[in-house]
């Protein structure tokens, strides 16, 4: 099967990750997978590094000025502004798929719905996206749920040491955030202050955005001696291995790759009740769901897990099992392969 993955993304996020690793997985399965993305983007460079065939997504290509490459499937990921001419050109020789991962505005989904005549399958990465597809008027028969995939092998080593980790004190509670407004980080640190009031030996770590103001917030709260600020790291699997609990303090709807990575590492997770973020979590089973933008509610959940190590360990294992069984790359690629084959047969 000859598959083209299209991603108009210059940064490195959950969308770019999905495109790269899905293309890699299908290449390993013996298919011809190519990626069309902006030249010089992190995705373009990663494709070159991983020896995935990559083509530059130019302005002309966006308007349909490119030669079809004999693709069976043209799969667009999180298109923000697709030109119908682009889709028409792709649709002339291939089945067209659109995967929506990030939650967008109602107008964005309406734009996608207007493209329905040129699209064979709309793929939602979570239930919340599926609901938006239907709300925009897209034919339900054309929509499918395929969760984001993760290279589980990179993270399961962290899971293997968790039984011993959960016997150790003090507990380490961490988060990963690239929020430039620092509101997520401030909420996490406020939660940490509440936890420390009853469990003063607990340690905390903030990974992600490099900004000295994060340390300043910790000092202002009087907890800087209990917080490690690690900035953006390339050794996140090792960081996850040190965590007992991952507390996501996002304040807006959307999916999080770091949350999936934490669950794949066997870290017990506290998650705000937000679209996308909490779609794959069952409260009291593979995580604890708390009210969003509520530091005290988050602190109560973290304190509960610290005070009940057996529950914390059990919940972390359930989180790993869910990701391994439903979101590992082989599982996700197999679902996509069935959708591709069914579409081609029709």
Secondary structure, DSSP 8 states (H G I E B T S, - for coil): -EEEEEE--SS-SHHHHHHHHHHHHHHHTT-EEEEEE-TTSHHHHHHHHTT-EEEE--HHHHTT-S-----SEEEEES-SS--HHHHHHHHTTSEEEEEE-S---HHHHHHHHHTGGG-SEEEESSHHHHHHHHHTT--GGGEEE----B-GGGTHHHHHTHHHHTTSSS-EEEEEE--TT-HHHHHHHHHHHHHHHH-TT-EEEEEE---THHHHHHHHHT-GGGEEEEES-S-HHHHHHH-SEEE----S----HHHHHHHHTT-EEEEES-TTTTTT--BTTTBEEE-TT-HHHHHHHHHHHHH-HHHHHHHHHHHHHHHHHHTBHHHHHHHHHHHHHHHHH-
